[in-house]
Amino acid sequence: MTTITAAVAREHHAPLSLEQLELDDIRDDEVRVRMVATGICHTDAIVRDGVYPTPLPAVLGHEGAGVVEAVGSAVTTVVPGDHVVLSAAYCTHCLQCRAGRMAYCENLLAEDFGGRRGDGTTALTAADGSAISSHFFGQSSFGTYANVVESSVIKVDPAAPLEVLAPLGCGMQTGAGAILNELRPPVGSSVAVTGAGAVGLAAVMAARVAGCTTVIAVDLHENRLDLAKEVGATHVVNGGREDLTDALMSITGGAGVNYVLDTTAVPGLLAKAAQALSIRGTLALVGAAKPGTEATFEIGASLVKGWTFKTIIQGSSVPQRFIPKLVELWEQGRFPFDELIKTYQLDEINTAFADSESGATVKPVVVY
């Protein structure tokens, strides 16, 4: 057993509390990681608030980065001393995983939101002996150490600073992967991204990497639109001041946008974006919404467009392959996601959540 300091979510809609917890010994298929940094993602907030069903109390956090301290006997991909980024867990044995579609693992809810190992145990215990949910996204990185499932671990270049790489585990991977792995826009095509937060801006950067010549960022905040222009947007639209459909049609000369990636999950925005698609255009959703949320689309006049709507999880990535590629793009200066980051200490984690929600910080990263 190891004593760690962790931020614990004990009640829905309540601040996290810093506590001393006991971390048990690693299992054969686990890796002990000393955390150096962890990003804060919208998914952490909605689980804290009960939108998704991880049992509380829990240690959340799913964009960890750190150094391997020990490995279980069955682990083959990393050794002590390796620098690693942590991403979503997947079961490795279902049909989707075996086909290389790890983001769509059939056991995703249990692996990432269950709060327990497959045998029902948790790695974390409170001072009073009560169980604390662990293994959030296979990791629970809001603590100084974690026992992480091997499928969550990605070895990265030790020359790259871990406090920069941490957000690649979820948000940046989701936005960039949606463009590069799933939509794969041809060179010269047009892409609009609704929501210029961390996920949306990662998509903007990826669209430029892909060679898109019209890259449109949509948001309500002028400071985020300014940032979007700095990292690759050719056009910006303030959705609070302009009609989205009209603005997108105007920018594309009436042809419509080839690809729209929505990171907001706002039903009305999805409907407006659909109306601005080009013939054979694609509208894709990566934004998380409360279960039961529905969107409506006009289907009469849009029938002749032959457009597509799809949902995308985790950028349709194989993290062990895609995250090292994003690191290379960053090292080449082609994926400048570090410009979105502001760092916080662990005792400032609730401030980091508040700054993320208000928009004051695009990508908060807690540094241990």
Secondary structure, DSSP 8 states (H G I E B T S, - for coil): -EEEEEEEB-STTS--EEEEEEE----TTEEEEEEEEEE--HHHHHHHTTSS---SSB-----EEEEEEEE-TT--S--TT-EEEE-----SSSHHHHTT-GGG-TTHHHHHHS-S-TTS--SEE-TTS-EEB--GGGT--SBSEEEEEGGGEEE--TTS-HHHHGGGGTHHHHHHHIIIIII---TT-EEEEE--SHHHHHHHHHHHHTT-SEEEEEES-HHHHHHHHHHT-SEEEETTTS-HHHHHHHHTTTS-EEEEEESS--HHHHHHHHHTEEEEEEEEE-----TT-------TGGGGGT-EEEE-SGGG--HHHHHHHHHHHHHTTS--GGGGEEEEEGGGHHHHHHHHHHTS-SEEEEE-
